Amino acid sequence: MIAECIYSVNKRAKNHRDRIRKYKDDRYNPYTVRNIENAEDEMEKYYTMKEEMLTVFEPSLIHRQYVGEEKKRVFSTEKDYDKLLKEKRKVGMYPISEDSFLDMGEFEEMHRMEKKLDFKSE
């Protein structure tokens, strides 16, 4: 229950922080300065309440988060491909050959691409 209270107080403080940003962008409101001052006072009040609530607890009791398993991405399929196949794990591969992609970084390559696609540039 305390965690929900701390969350609520922190959320209210952030709402006032966002209002301050909104008021700073509002140039045509004659009460802009007063609104900013009131929002800053409220924000400070809520942040102070949060700090007072947090002083009672140790940080290890407040926040526990499951991070999850570490993901490992294999970029070299040549090295681990056979091992994964033997373990009967799912492996996704896309065969790439010389004709699988087109690169027009140089004029010679661009002309080769035009011939392959039967396309003529102007």
DSSP file (Angstrom, degrees, kcal/mol; ACC not computed):
  #  RESIDUE AA STRUCTURE BP1 BP2  ACC     N-H-->O    O-->H-N    N-H-->O    O-->H-N    TCO  KAPPA ALPHA  PHI   PSI    X-CA   Y-CA   Z-CA
    1    1 A M     >        0   0    0      0, 0.0     4,-1.8     0, 0.0     5,-0.1   0.000 360.0 360.0 360.0 -37.6    0.0    0.0    0.0
    2    2 A I  H  >  +     0   0    0      1,-0.2     4,-2.7     2,-0.2     5,-0.2   0.888 360.0  56.6 -63.5 -37.9    2.9    2.3    0.8
    3    3 A A  H  > S+     0   0    0      1,-0.2     4,-2.5     2,-0.2    -1,-0.2   0.899 106.3  49.6 -61.9 -40.0    4.3    1.7   -2.7
    4    4 A E  H  > S+     0   0    0      2,-0.2     4,-2.6     1,-0.2    -1,-0.2   0.881 110.4  50.9 -66.0 -37.7    1.0    2.8   -4.3
    5    5 A C  H  X S+     0   0    0     -4,-1.8     4,-2.6     2,-0.2     5,-0.2   0.928 111.4  47.0 -64.0 -45.1    1.1    6.0   -2.2
    6    6 A I  H  X S+     0   0    0     -4,-2.7     4,-2.6     1,-0.2    -2,-0.2   0.918 112.8  49.9 -63.3 -42.4    4.6    6.8   -3.2
    7    7 A Y  H  X S+     0   0    0     -4,-2.5     4,-2.6    -5,-0.2    -2,-0.2   0.925 111.4  49.1 -61.0 -44.3    3.8    6.1   -6.8
    8    8 A S  H  X S+     0   0    0     -4,-2.6     4,-2.3     2,-0.2    -2,-0.2   0.913 112.4  46.9 -62.8 -44.2    0.7    8.4   -6.6
    9    9 A V  H  X S+     0   0    0     -4,-2.6     4,-2.0     2,-0.2    -1,-0.2   0.915 113.6  48.1 -64.9 -42.9    2.6   11.2   -5.0
   10   10 A N  H  X S+     0   0    0     -4,-2.6     4,-2.3    -5,-0.2    -2,-0.2   0.903 110.6  52.0 -64.0 -40.6    5.4   10.9   -7.5
   11   11 A K  H  X S+     0   0    0     -4,-2.6     4,-2.2     1,-0.2    -2,-0.2   0.897 108.8  50.4 -62.9 -41.5    2.9   10.9  -10.4
   12   12 A R  H  X S+     0   0    0     -4,-2.3     4,-1.9     2,-0.2    -1,-0.2   0.898 109.2  51.4 -64.5 -39.5    1.3   14.0   -9.1
   13   13 A A  H  X S+     0   0    0     -4,-2.0     4,-2.0     1,-0.2    -2,-0.2   0.914 110.3  48.8 -63.3 -41.6    4.6   15.8   -8.9
   14   14 A K  H  X S+     0   0    0     -4,-2.3     4,-2.3     1,-0.2    -1,-0.2   0.862 106.7  56.6 -67.3 -34.1    5.4   14.8  -12.5
   15   15 A N  H  X S+     0   0    0     -4,-2.2     4,-1.9     1,-0.2    -1,-0.2   0.910 108.5  46.9 -61.5 -41.1    2.0   16.1  -13.6
   16   16 A H  H  X S+     0   0    0     -4,-1.9     4,-2.1     2,-0.2    -2,-0.2   0.867 109.0  54.9 -68.6 -35.5    2.8   19.5  -12.1
   17   17 A R  H  X S+     0   0    0     -4,-2.0     4,-1.7     1,-0.2    -2,-0.2   0.914 109.2  47.9 -60.6 -41.9    6.2   19.3  -13.8
   18   18 A D  H  X S+     0   0    0     -4,-2.3     4,-2.1     1,-0.2    -2,-0.2   0.861 108.2  54.6 -68.3 -34.8    4.4   18.8  -17.1
   19   19 A R  H  X S+     0   0    0     -4,-1.9     4,-3.1     2,-0.2    -1,-0.2   0.895 104.3  54.9 -64.3 -38.4    2.1   21.6  -16.4
   20   20 A I  H  X S+     0   0    0     -4,-2.1     4,-2.2     1,-0.2    -2,-0.2   0.932 108.4  48.4 -59.8 -44.7    5.0   23.9  -15.9
   21   21 A R  H  X S+     0   0    0     -4,-1.7     4,-1.1     1,-0.2    -1,-0.2   0.901 112.7  48.7 -61.2 -40.3    6.3   23.0  -19.3
   22   22 A K  H  X S+     0   0    0     -4,-2.1     4,-0.8     1,-0.2     3,-0.5   0.922 110.6  50.1 -66.2 -43.8    2.9   23.6  -20.8
   23   23 A Y  H >< S+     0   0    0     -4,-3.1     3,-0.5     1,-0.2    -1,-0.2   0.857 105.0  57.4 -64.4 -34.5    2.6   27.0  -19.1
   24   24 A K  H 3< S+     0   0    0     -4,-2.2    -1,-0.2     1,-0.2    -2,-0.2   0.815 107.8  48.0 -66.1 -28.7    6.0   28.1  -20.3
   25   25 A D  H 3< S+     0   0    0     -4,-1.1     2,-1.2    -3,-0.5    -1,-0.2   0.649  91.4  89.5 -82.6 -15.5    4.8   27.5  -23.9
   26   26 A D    <<  +     0   0    0     -4,-0.8     3,-0.4    -3,-0.5    -1,-0.1  -0.694  48.6 166.5 -87.1  96.6    1.6   29.4  -23.3
   27   27 A R        +     0   0    0     -2,-1.2    -1,-0.2     1,-0.2     5,-0.1   0.721  67.0  54.8 -84.5 -22.4    2.6   33.0  -24.3
   28   28 A Y  S    S+     0   0    0      3,-0.0    -1,-0.2     4,-0.0    -2,-0.1   0.403  78.6 101.8 -99.3   3.2   -0.9   34.5  -24.5
   29   29 A N    >   -     0   0    0     -3,-0.4     3,-1.4    -6,-0.2     4,-0.2  -0.774  60.0-152.8 -88.6 123.8   -2.2   33.6  -21.0
   30   30 A P  T 3  S+     0   0    0      0, 0.0     3,-0.2     0, 0.0     4,-0.2   0.679  95.0  54.4 -69.9 -14.5   -2.1   36.6  -18.7
   31   31 A Y  T 3> S+     0   0    0      1,-0.2     4,-2.7     2,-0.1     5,-0.2   0.168  72.6 113.4-102.3  17.4   -1.8   34.3  -15.7
   32   32 A T  H <> S+     0   0    0     -3,-1.4     4,-2.5     1,-0.2     5,-0.2   0.908  76.5  47.3 -58.2 -47.7    1.2   32.3  -16.9
   33   33 A V  H  > S+     0   0    0     -3,-0.2     4,-2.3     1,-0.2    -1,-0.2   0.919 114.6  46.4 -63.3 -44.3    3.7   33.5  -14.3
   34   34 A R  H  > S+     0   0    0      1,-0.2     4,-2.5     2,-0.2    -1,-0.2   0.901 112.1  51.3 -65.5 -40.4    1.2   32.8  -11.4
   35   35 A N  H  X S+     0   0    0     -4,-2.7     4,-2.5     2,-0.2    -2,-0.2   0.903 110.4  49.0 -63.1 -40.9    0.3   29.4  -12.9
   36   36 A I  H  X S+     0   0    0     -4,-2.5     4,-2.5    -5,-0.2    -2,-0.2   0.924 111.7  48.8 -64.4 -44.4    4.0   28.5  -13.1
   37   37 A E  H  X S+     0   0    0     -4,-2.3     4,-2.1     2,-0.2    -2,-0.2   0.917 112.6  47.7 -62.6 -43.3    4.7   29.6   -9.5
   38   38 A N  H  X S+     0   0    0     -4,-2.5     4,-2.4     1,-0.2    -1,-0.2   0.915 112.9  48.5 -64.0 -42.5    1.7   27.6   -8.2
   39   39 A A  H  X S+     0   0    0     -4,-2.5     4,-2.7     1,-0.2    -2,-0.2   0.880 110.3  51.6 -66.4 -37.7    2.7   24.5  -10.2
   40   40 A E  H  X S+     0   0    0     -4,-2.5     4,-2.4     2,-0.2    -1,-0.2   0.902 110.3  49.3 -64.8 -39.8    6.3   24.8   -8.9
   41   41 A D  H  X S+     0   0    0     -4,-2.1     4,-2.2     2,-0.2    -2,-0.2   0.930 113.6  45.7 -63.7 -45.1    5.0   25.0   -5.3
   42   42 A E  H  X S+     0   0    0     -4,-2.4     4,-2.4     2,-0.2     5,-0.2   0.913 112.4  51.1 -63.8 -43.0    2.8   22.0   -5.8
   43   43 A M  H  X S+     0   0    0     -4,-2.7     4,-2.5     1,-0.2     5,-0.2   0.930 111.2  47.5 -61.1 -45.7    5.5   20.0   -7.5
   44   44 A E  H  X S+     0   0    0     -4,-2.4     4,-2.2     1,-0.2    -1,-0.2   0.886 110.1  53.8 -63.2 -38.5    8.0   20.7   -4.6
   45   45 A K  H  X S+     0   0    0     -4,-2.2     4,-2.0     2,-0.2    -2,-0.2   0.921 111.6  44.4 -62.0 -44.3    5.3   19.8   -2.1
   46   46 A Y  H  X S+     0   0    0     -4,-2.4     4,-2.3     2,-0.2    -2,-0.2   0.888 112.3  50.8 -71.4 -38.7    4.7   16.4   -3.7
   47   47 A Y  H  X S+     0   0    0     -4,-2.5     4,-2.3    -5,-0.2    -1,-0.2   0.881 110.4  50.9 -65.3 -35.7    8.4   15.7   -4.1
   48   48 A T  H  X S+     0   0    0     -4,-2.2     4,-2.3    -5,-0.2    -2,-0.2   0.911 109.0  51.0 -66.0 -41.8    9.0   16.5   -0.5
   49   49 A M  H  X S+     0   0    0     -4,-2.0     4,-2.2     1,-0.2    -2,-0.2   0.913 110.1  50.4 -60.2 -42.4    6.2   14.1    0.5
   50   50 A K  H  X S+     0   0    0     -4,-2.3     4,-2.2     1,-0.2    -2,-0.2   0.934 109.7  49.4 -62.6 -45.7    7.8   11.4   -1.5
   51   51 A E  H  X S+     0   0    0     -4,-2.3     4,-1.3     1,-0.2    -1,-0.2   0.879 109.8  52.0 -61.3 -38.5   11.2   11.9    0.1
   52   52 A E  H  < S+     0   0    0     -4,-2.3     4,-0.4     1,-0.2    -1,-0.2   0.898 110.5  48.1 -66.0 -39.1    9.6   11.8    3.5
   53   53 A M  H >< S+     0   0    0     -4,-2.2     3,-0.9     1,-0.2     4,-0.4   0.872 110.1  52.9 -67.0 -36.0    7.9    8.5    2.7
   54   54 A L  H >< S+     0   0    0     -4,-2.2     3,-0.8     1,-0.2    -1,-0.2   0.741  93.1  71.2 -73.9 -22.4   11.1    7.0    1.3
   55   55 A T  T 3< S+     0   0    0     -4,-1.3    -1,-0.2     1,-0.2    -2,-0.2   0.748  92.0  60.0 -66.7 -20.9   13.2    7.8    4.4
   56   56 A V  T <  S+     0   0    0     -3,-0.9    -1,-0.2    -4,-0.4     2,-0.2   0.792 103.3  57.0 -75.1 -28.8   11.3    5.1    6.3
   57   57 A F  S <  S-     0   0    0     -3,-0.8     0, 0.0    -4,-0.4     0, 0.0  -0.631  79.3-118.9-109.1 159.2   12.4    2.3    4.0
   58   58 A E    >>  -     0   0    0     -2,-0.2     3,-1.7     1,-0.1     4,-0.7  -0.717  34.0-118.2 -86.1 146.9   15.6    0.7    2.7
   59   59 A P  H >> S+     0   0    0      0, 0.0     4,-1.2     0, 0.0     3,-0.6   0.794 110.9  63.7 -58.4 -28.6   15.9    0.9   -1.0
   60   60 A S  H 34 S+     0   0    0      1,-0.2    -3,-0.0     2,-0.2     0, 0.0   0.753 101.9  51.3 -69.0 -21.6   15.9   -2.8   -1.4
   61   61 A L  H <4 S+     0   0    0     -3,-1.7    -1,-0.2     1,-0.1     3,-0.2   0.675 105.7  55.1 -86.8 -18.0   12.4   -3.0    0.0
   62   62 A I  H << S+     0   0    0     -4,-0.7     2,-0.5    -3,-0.6    -2,-0.2   0.912 109.2  31.7 -83.7 -43.8   10.8   -0.5   -2.3
   63   63 A H     <  +     0   0    0     -4,-1.2     2,-0.5     2,-0.0    -1,-0.2  -0.928  53.6 167.2-131.6 111.7   11.6   -1.7   -5.8
   64   64 A R        -     0   0    0     -2,-0.5     2,-0.4    -3,-0.2    -4,-0.0  -0.987  14.3-179.7-118.9 130.9   12.0   -5.2   -7.0
   65   65 A Q        -     0   0    0     -2,-0.5     2,-0.7     0, 0.0    -2,-0.0  -0.992  27.1-134.2-135.7 132.1   12.1   -5.7  -10.7
   66   66 A Y        -     0   0    0     -2,-0.4    -2,-0.0     1,-0.2     0, 0.0  -0.751  18.7-172.9 -82.9 119.1   12.5   -8.9  -12.8
   67   67 A V        -     0   0    0     -2,-0.7    -1,-0.2     1,-0.2     2,-0.1   0.809  30.0-140.6 -84.9 -31.4   15.0   -8.1  -15.5
   68   68 A G        -     0   0    0      2,-0.1    -1,-0.2     3,-0.0     2,-0.1  -0.281  35.1 -38.3  97.8 174.8   14.5  -11.3  -17.4
   69   69 A E        -     0   0    0      1,-0.1     2,-0.4    -2,-0.1     0, 0.0  -0.409  65.0-105.9 -73.5 151.5   16.9  -13.6  -19.1
   70   70 A E        -     0   0    0     -2,-0.1     2,-0.4     1,-0.0    -1,-0.1  -0.630  31.9-135.6 -78.0 131.8   19.8  -12.2  -21.0
   71   71 A K        -     0   0    0     -2,-0.4     2,-0.5    -3,-0.0    -1,-0.0  -0.751  15.9-162.1 -90.9 133.7   19.4  -12.4  -24.8
   72   72 A K        -     0   0    0     -2,-0.4     2,-0.5     2,-0.0    -2,-0.0  -0.966   2.8-159.6-117.9 123.8   22.3  -13.5  -26.8
   73   73 A R        -     0   0    0     -2,-0.5     2,-0.6     2,-0.0    -2,-0.0  -0.882   6.1-149.2-106.9 129.6   22.4  -12.7  -30.4
   74   74 A V        +     0   0    0     -2,-0.5     3,-0.1     1,-0.2    -2,-0.0  -0.856  18.3 174.8 -99.8 121.5   24.6  -14.7  -32.7
   75   75 A F        +     0   0    0     -2,-0.6     2,-0.9     1,-0.2    -1,-0.2   0.762  66.6  67.6 -95.3 -29.1   25.8  -12.8  -35.7
   76   76 A S     >  +     0   0    0      1,-0.2     4,-1.1     2,-0.0     3,-0.2  -0.813  55.3 177.7 -96.7 105.5   28.2  -15.4  -37.2
   77   77 A T  H  > S+     0   0    0     -2,-0.9     4,-1.9     1,-0.2     5,-0.2   0.762  74.5  67.4 -77.5 -24.1   26.1  -18.3  -38.4
   78   78 A E  H  4 S+     0   0    0      1,-0.2     4,-0.4     2,-0.2    -1,-0.2   0.894 103.3  43.8 -63.0 -39.3   29.1  -20.2  -39.7
   79   79 A K  H  4 S+     0   0    0     -3,-0.2     4,-0.3     1,-0.2    -1,-0.2   0.914 128.1  23.0 -74.9 -44.2   30.5  -20.8  -36.3
   80   80 A D  H  X S+     0   0    0     -4,-1.1     4,-2.3     1,-0.1     5,-0.2   0.456  94.8  93.5-106.7  -2.6   27.4  -21.9  -34.4
   81   81 A Y  H  X S+     0   0    0     -4,-1.9     4,-2.1     1,-0.2     5,-0.2   0.931  89.2  44.8 -60.8 -49.3   25.0  -23.1  -37.1
   82   82 A D  H  > S+     0   0    0     -4,-0.4     4,-2.2     1,-0.2    -1,-0.2   0.889 112.3  52.7 -64.1 -38.9   26.0  -26.8  -36.8
   83   83 A K  H  > S+     0   0    0     -4,-0.3     4,-1.6     1,-0.2    -1,-0.2   0.915 110.1  47.7 -64.0 -42.9   25.8  -26.7  -33.1
   84   84 A L  H  <>S+     0   0    0     -4,-2.3     5,-2.3     1,-0.2     4,-0.3   0.875 110.4  52.4 -66.3 -37.3   22.3  -25.3  -33.1
   85   85 A L  H ><5S+     0   0    0     -4,-2.1     3,-1.1    -5,-0.2    -1,-0.2   0.898 108.0  51.1 -65.5 -39.5   21.2  -27.8  -35.6
   86   86 A K  H 3<5S+     0   0    0     -4,-2.2    -1,-0.2     1,-0.3    -2,-0.2   0.848 108.4  51.6 -65.9 -33.5   22.5  -30.7  -33.5
   87   87 A E  T 3<5S-     0   0    0     -4,-1.6    -1,-0.3    -5,-0.2    -2,-0.2   0.488 112.4-125.3 -79.0  -2.9   20.6  -29.3  -30.5
   88   88 A K  T < 5 +     0   0    0     -3,-1.1     2,-0.2    -4,-0.3    -3,-0.2   0.869  56.4 153.9  58.6  40.9   17.5  -29.2  -32.7
   89   89 A R      < -     0   0    0     -5,-2.3     2,-0.3     1,-0.1    -1,-0.2  -0.623  53.4 -92.0 -93.6 158.7   16.9  -25.5  -32.0
   90   90 A K        -     0   0    0     -2,-0.2     2,-0.4     2,-0.0    -1,-0.1  -0.522  45.3-174.6 -72.2 131.9   15.1  -23.2  -34.4
   91   91 A V        -     0   0    0     -2,-0.3     2,-0.5     2,-0.0   -10,-0.0  -0.995  11.4-158.9-131.3 127.3   17.4  -21.5  -36.8
   92   92 A G        +     0   0    0     -2,-0.4     2,-0.4     2,-0.0    -2,-0.0  -0.929  20.3 168.9-107.7 125.1   16.4  -18.8  -39.3
   93   93 A M        -     0   0    0     -2,-0.5    -2,-0.0     2,-0.0     0, 0.0  -0.977  24.3-156.1-135.3 148.2   18.7  -18.3  -42.2
   94   94 A Y        -     0   0    0     -2,-0.4     2,-0.2     2,-0.0    -2,-0.0  -0.973  24.0-132.2-122.0 114.7   18.4  -16.4  -45.4
   95   95 A P        -     0   0    0      0, 0.0     2,-0.5     0, 0.0    -2,-0.0  -0.482  24.2-164.9 -68.7 132.1   20.6  -17.6  -48.2
   96   96 A I        +     0   0    0     -2,-0.2     2,-0.2     3,-0.0    -2,-0.0  -0.974  12.0 171.2-122.1 125.7   22.5  -14.7  -49.8
   97   97 A S    >   -     0   0    0     -2,-0.5     3,-1.5     1,-0.0     4,-0.4  -0.655  51.8 -89.6-120.3-179.1   24.2  -15.0  -53.2
   98   98 A E  T 3  S+     0   0    0      1,-0.3     3,-0.5    -2,-0.2    -1,-0.0   0.819 127.8  47.4 -61.1 -31.5   25.8  -12.4  -55.5
   99   99 A D  T 3  S+     0   0    0      1,-0.2    -1,-0.3     3,-0.1     3,-0.0   0.372  88.9  86.7 -93.6   5.4   22.5  -11.9  -57.3
  100  100 A S  S <  S+     0   0    0     -3,-1.5     2,-0.3     1,-0.0    -1,-0.2   0.715  95.5  27.9 -78.3 -20.4   20.4  -11.5  -54.1
  101  101 A F        -     0   0    0     -3,-0.5     2,-0.4    -4,-0.4    -1,-0.0  -0.941  67.7-138.8-140.1 160.8   21.0   -7.8  -53.8
  102  102 A L        -     0   0    0     -2,-0.3     2,-0.5    -3,-0.0     8,-0.1  -0.971  13.8-171.4-122.5 135.4   21.8   -4.8  -56.0
  103  103 A D        -     0   0    0     -2,-0.4     3,-0.3     6,-0.1    10,-0.1  -0.984   9.8-179.8-128.5 120.6   24.3   -2.1  -55.1
  104  104 A M        +     0   0    0     -2,-0.5     6,-0.1     1,-0.2    -1,-0.0  -0.124  43.5 121.2-112.4  38.9   24.5    1.0  -57.2
  105  105 A G  S    S+     0   0    0      4,-0.0     2,-0.3     5,-0.0    -1,-0.2   0.734  76.5  39.2 -71.3 -22.9   27.3    2.8  -55.3
  106  106 A E  S  > S-     0   0    0     -3,-0.3     4,-2.3     1,-0.1     5,-0.1  -0.892  86.7-117.1-126.1 157.9   29.5    2.9  -58.4
  107  107 A F  H  > S+     0   0    0     -2,-0.3     4,-2.6     1,-0.2     5,-0.2   0.881 113.9  53.9 -63.5 -38.7   28.6    3.6  -62.0
  108  108 A E  H  > S+     0   0    0      1,-0.2     4,-2.1     2,-0.2    -1,-0.2   0.923 111.1  46.0 -61.5 -43.1   29.7    0.1  -63.2
  109  109 A E  H  > S+     0   0    0      2,-0.2     4,-2.4     1,-0.2    -1,-0.2   0.882 110.9  53.3 -66.1 -37.6   27.4   -1.5  -60.6
  110  110 A M  H  X S+     0   0    0     -4,-2.3     4,-2.4     2,-0.2    -2,-0.2   0.914 109.5  47.9 -64.2 -42.0   24.6    0.8  -61.6
  111  111 A H  H  X S+     0   0    0     -4,-2.6     4,-2.1     2,-0.2    -1,-0.2   0.882 111.4  51.0 -66.5 -36.9   24.9   -0.2  -65.3
  112  112 A R  H  X S+     0   0    0     -4,-2.1     4,-2.2    -5,-0.2    -2,-0.2   0.897 110.6  49.3 -65.0 -39.1   25.0   -3.8  -64.3
  113  113 A M  H  X S+     0   0    0     -4,-2.4     4,-2.5     2,-0.2    -2,-0.2   0.902 108.3  53.2 -65.9 -41.6   21.9   -3.3  -62.3
  114  114 A E  H  X>S+     0   0    0     -4,-2.4     5,-2.8     1,-0.2     4,-0.7   0.909 110.8  47.2 -60.4 -41.8   20.1   -1.5  -65.2
  115  115 A K  H  <5S+     0   0    0     -4,-2.1     3,-0.5     3,-0.2    -1,-0.2   0.915 112.0  49.6 -65.4 -42.1   20.9   -4.5  -67.5
  116  116 A K  H  <5S+     0   0    0     -4,-2.2    -2,-0.2     1,-0.2    -1,-0.2   0.893 118.4  38.2 -64.6 -39.6   19.7   -7.0  -64.9
  117  117 A L  H  <5S-     0   0    0     -4,-2.5    -1,-0.2     2,-0.1    -2,-0.2   0.469 107.6-124.2 -89.1  -2.5   16.4   -5.1  -64.3
  118  118 A D  T  <5 +     0   0    0     -4,-0.7     2,-0.4    -3,-0.5    -3,-0.2   0.958  66.2 137.1  55.4  53.1   16.1   -4.2  -68.0
  119  119 A F      < -     0   0    0     -5,-2.8     2,-0.5    -6,-0.1    -1,-0.2  -0.976  42.9-154.8-132.4 141.4   15.9   -0.6  -67.1
  120  120 A K        -     0   0    0     -2,-0.4     2,-0.2    -3,-0.1    -9,-0.0  -0.972  10.5-147.8-122.2 122.5   17.5    2.5  -68.7
  121  121 A S              0   0    0     -2,-0.5    -2,-0.0     1,-0.1    -7,-0.0  -0.506 360.0 360.0 -83.9 157.1   18.2    5.6  -66.7
  122  122 A E              0   0    0     -2,-0.2    -1,-0.1     0, 0.0    -2,-0.0   0.432 360.0 360.0 -95.7 360.0   18.1    9.0  -68.4
